[in-house]
Each structure stands twice: as structure tokens, then as C-alpha cells.
Amino acid sequence: MAQRRVIATIREEGDVVNVRRIITVGAITALSAGILTGCSNSSQGGSNADANSFEFWSFTGIGQGEQVEAYTAENPDITIDLTEVGQSGETAQALTTALAGGQVPDLVLIQGDELPRFVANPGNFHDLREFGADEIADDYLDWVIEQPTAEGGEIIGIPTDVGGMAMAYRTDLFEAAGFPTDRDEVSALWPTWDDFIATAEKYTAATGEPFMDNASTTVFYQAVNQVSEKYYDNDTRELNFDTNPQVKEAFELGIEAATSGTTARTPIFTEAWTAGLQNGAFAVTSAPSWMLGSIESNAPDTAGLWDIATVPVGAGNWGGSFLAIPAGADNPEAAWEYIKATQSPESQLGHFLESGSLPTTPEVYDDPELLGTTDPFFSDAPIGSIYTESLLGVDPFYIGPDSGVIGAELQAAIDNVDYADGDPAAAWDAAVTNVGNAIGG
Amino acid sequence: MTTTVSPPRVPSDPAVRKTQRPKKAVGIRYGLMERLAPYGYVAPFFALFLVFGLFPLLFTFVVALFDWNPVGSQTFIGLDNFTRLFDDPRFWNAAGNTLSIWLISTIPQLFIALLLAHLLNHARLKWANFFRMSMLLPYITSVAATTIVFAQIFDRDYGLLNHLLELLGADRFDFRNSVLGSHVLIATMVVWRWFGYTTLLYLASLQAIPRDVYEAAAVDGASGWKQFVHITIPSLRPVIIFTIVTSTIGGLQIFTEPLLLSPQGQFSCGAVRQCQTLTLFLYEQGFGQFAFGYGSAVGVVLFGMIVVIALINFLLSTRIKGAQ
């Protein structure tokens, strides 16, 4: 009843109140409409049409900020709107959403694992040959520049850095176990992966402690990147991971390591792993060049206790990133100028000397400054020569859109044996089945 | 405005009624605007709901019928995503994990909440408000922070819990790499986050029970336990069913905890997907693999499950009302 009374009263008040109400209702409707149109306006205003400025999406922890600063210092009329979106995976997610929605940056950094998906649909990006990328393509390692090259020959990205491969080891723990500590002697302990696992068993037998952090990254992931053909046939580009003996061999090495009782059963980048780096829960971890920074920042107190040896078999690469220009970029020319200036052999050398990011341009690999570069945290290991040597013997193999998923499933099968005592005999079949489910085969 | 104080009653004298008729006519004319006004007030919500709620929901149903690559081609494939989904052991694994985590989290949570509500409702409890408010602290703590803390407590090598186990002479237990262990770990976080909220819901309806019912029972010699079983639980039945339904819907959507327990860059929550929930599986397909069509199919199935549960809720609550 009370409500009805009030309504009756308002009715009696007549025009003034009702006009006010109409205004209020109108204002609310207009406001909500404004919010909606406001949203669409701001998303349209995201990119800048000014010829001297462009938008650049990178990921965190790769030091693009310094390069951008250096570039704008030399080219004061250029404005670069750099956004560090997140980790490399998150950046690829954001790029995917942007490509689907049509609002793209002018320049984007794509991590190697994410790249094949984008290369499979090259129409989303500028074919950099239109700016002359084919003229500078020879500057880069052949197997690296092949990764951003689509089936039709379009080059959608320019490599900024690669990983290389090596093993980081604790000299103090090696010494305590009665092992050699000199990096050449240590490298000589494991010319093959079988030797590496045998060394691990010897270490664990001598000390009772785990030798390596885990089997799937330190053994399998590195071994499987030393093949001449990985998960796809290089010529037909058809999946052949389940019949390729090289993949099976790397997998078996992973299983052998996982069942050897020499792993600390700690996945990289977990808290247990960083704790293990600090307290010596394992003596060896995989060390692609970009990993050195993680080891140093996670275990600063172990300075001087680490050294770097070569990876078994020698050559191999793990990681790397590429700069690409989306097809919908407002200012692709400015973005290309940036790529050309910052990714030339001299610039990549300069970036390596400053930040340790490994160049993709082999002509600088015999530069005396590069060869003379050492890392004090890792007992003054000559990182320049160790890593560039690991890059020169790499065989080019085709990396397809499902390579990432296949690698993850194979690693998970090894992890299951390593961490959760899964049945090693069933691991390969389980992995093949899981890959089948994952790629919808 | 003075007329608002005492609105005129409808006069019983027909003569007076007659004189008021013209005003009534005016009332109808302006009544249209007044009837529209409430819609204007709720319009902002519904406009936003339409754009950010309803449209994506319906669009999910459309995308689920496609092989939808956000940066490539979109091919209509009918119900293929669903046939693949029902054949996919990863889907059934995720559904089983979700059910298991829901069971391990909901049942203890409701019992703990019931007990705590009963204690907090005690007439002689001092600082009752302090205890009642502190119940909500886990609820307002960020899920990410909770997950990190609990993951450390349950850690195999450096965890507090395993340290205690070792002190007691037991073996270390690897929670994250075992199926049941990882479910217990996630369920613990869910219980921790929600028990306070549920407790307060129970407490609110407990306080609606008249004190004299308890007093009468006490006079009749009913013990505390008998009072709890025969008075408290029956009076709480509607809110208990409500919390079961909301925790079921919440349980179907457990996401952050298993995501943060996954290895970096992955969404599997472990080597054999031992704690991957349905929503995390959806996310893995949609935003890990960018299989938008397949991910949407998972979303549609999840939507169906939630609708069924909501229907059960509706039937149960109407039955309770009918019984009363």
C-alpha cells in the first residue's frame, strides 16, 4: 500500500516532477549509451597515425626498453610507444586477440615457440620482403631465418636473438664429489648423452645427492633440439614425430635420465628450482644463454660457484625471438626502419656486449670482443665463444604449428616418470596418444 | 510537497469521487512515463549485460560449431567439436577432477561453516563481531596470494606440512604430483576461501530463529546437540540447499588455483593433468591452443551442466516452500 500512495502523490504533483523524471531517464540512457560509444572510441584511438611514431608490443625480461631508448636517442624525431605486455605467451595471446579484433600494434616481438602458429597464417603480417628483407636475410643463420619464412616464401619476422645450449654446473659440488672442475675437462666427461647420464649416475653414487634438476628439460628438451628433423618431415611438412627415430631416441634418453635416480625432480622456474639453485639441491642445470640471467638473479649468493660446460653432442639451440609487423599496422615503414637499424649484425653485436642477448648474425661470431666476453658470475666462462659455437653446427629443421603442443606432451610424459613414478615402459605410447588427443588427430 | 505527508484516502462518498475523476485521467497520461522510468534506471546494467554478457554467451554457441582459428580460417563443422569432446579423455579427466575437487571442498566446507555459525551464534560469545568479521578475511584475500602460500605449505621439498610430517616420522608426500594430493591441495584453498562467507550466510539465518524456541527446548531438557539437530538444522535447510547449489556452481568454475599450480606457460596442472579442472581445460583449448571452436564447445557443455544444477536448485527450493 505504501508504494501506491507515493505514486498517487507524485501523479498529483503534475508537470514539474515528471519533466524532471524524463530528464533523469534521458540522462541515464544517454550516459549508458555514452559509456558504450566511449568504449568503442577509445579502442579506435589505440594506434597512432603519426608518421614518426609507432606502437611496439614486446614481452618482459628481454630488455627491449633499452634498445628502444637507444634508438630514440639516435632518432629524436621518432616516438616509440613500447608496451611490455607480459610473458612471451601472454604477448602472443594479446597479439592473437588484436589480430582477430583488427586493432594491432605496428611492431611486435614473437617468441620462437609461438611463431609457427603465426607463420601458418602469413596474411596477418607484412611480408617483409616488400621492405627488402630478402636482401638482408643472408645476414642471419639459415636455420633461424627459415623459422619466420612461410610456405609461400613470405618472410614475416626478423630474428632478434637465439638461445644456444650449454650446461651450467656447480664447481664446488663437483669438487666435493671428486669430479674435475675445469670447464674443458667437464665438457670432456659427456661427449654424448649416454655419457652425460653415466656421469650423473657416478655423481649420485659418490654423493648420494641428485645430479641434475630434472630429466625433461635438461636431457630431453636439449637432445630433441639437436636433431636434423624434429616433429615434421622437412620436405613434405607432414607430422612424423611418432615414426622419427631421432625423436624417439631423445625421448628414450629423457626416460633413461628420469629413471636413473639422479634428478632432483624440480621443473625449471618453479620455487623448488630456485631454492635448489641456491642450496645446491642439484649440481647441473640446462643453460641456454638466456637462462644465465635467471640463475644469477635467483641465486645471487652462488656467484663464482657456477661454471659453464658444453652440451653433449655439441651444437643446438633453445629459444629466440622475432620482430614482426602486423598487416594492419598504421606505420609499417617506421617499424621496418627500427627493425633494420636494431637487428643489423653490428647492432646485434652491440646488444650482446651490453645484455648478453645472443646474436643471430654469424658474421659477428668471430668478433674479438664477442669471443673475449666472459661472465664473472660463472667463473669467467667465455660465454661468447661457448654459445656461438653451439649455434654453428645446428641443422635446420621445420617447426610446424603443432610443434609446441607435441613437445609439451612428450615432456609431460617424461615428467610423469620423473616426478610421479609413472611407468617408463608405457610412457612413449601414452605420449603418442596424448599428442593425438591434443592435436585432434 | 506538503501533500506527500498525508495522501488523501480514497473517499467513500461517490460525490467526492466524481470530483477527482479529471485528476485520475491526468495520472494515466503521466503514468506511461512513470512506468517507463524504472526501465530507464535499469537500462545501463542491461545495456552492459547485453554487450558483455548475453552477446558473448550466444556467440559462444555459434563459435562452438566452427573450427575457429582466430588468426586464420573459420570453417563450419557442425557438431564435430562436440563429438570430439565426448571422445576426448582429457575432457572426462577434467570433469572427474572437477567433481572430485568439488566433493573434497564442499562437504568439509559446509560442515565447518555450520559448526562455526553455531558457535558464533552463541549468546555468551564475547567480541562476537570481531570473530564474525575476521571470518571474511580469507574471502577478501587475493586468490593468487592464497595459492602461492598454500602451494608453499604443501611443497614437497621445502613445505611446512612435509616438514611436520617428517618430524612425526612419516614420509614426505608429494601433493602436487599425485592425483588425490593435488585435489586435496586445491580443495583446501577453496575451503579456506569460502568457509567464512558460508558461515556468515548460516549465521544470518540462525539469527532469524527465535531465541525462545531454544529456551523452550532447554526447559524441556534438550541437550545442545539435540537442539542443533532438531532446531538449527531444520531451520537452516533452505540456506543449506542454497549454499550447496552456489558452491557447486563455484566448484564447476575453479580456475585460478589449478592455473597457478601449472608449470610456467602451461595450463595442464601437472604431468598427467592430475588437477586440470573443466574451466582450465576450456582455457587451455581457447587461449593456450587458440582452438576457439573447441574451447567454446567446452564452454557450452559447462553451461549445460550449470543450467541442470540451477534447475535442480529451483525444484528443491519450490519443494521446500511447498512443504512449509
Interface residues (C-beta under 8 A of the other chain):
Chain A: R5 V6 I7 A8 T9 I10 R11 E12 E13 G14 N18 R21 I22 T24 V25 G26 I28 T29 L31 S32 A33 I35 L36 Q87 S88 G89 Q93 T96 T97 L99 A100 R117 F118 A120 N121 N124 R265 T266 P267 I268 F269 T270 E271 A272 A275 G276 A281 V405 A408 A412 A413 D415 N416 Y419 A420 G422 N437 A438 G440
Chain B: M1 T3 T4 P7 K23 V26 G27 Y30 G31 M33 E34 L36 A37 G40 Y41 A43 P44 A47 L48 V51 N69 P70 V71 G72 R84 D88 P89 R90 A151 Q152 D155 R156 D157 Y158 D174 N177 S178 P263 Q264 G265 Q266 S268 A271 V272 Q274 F287 Q289 F290 A291 Y294
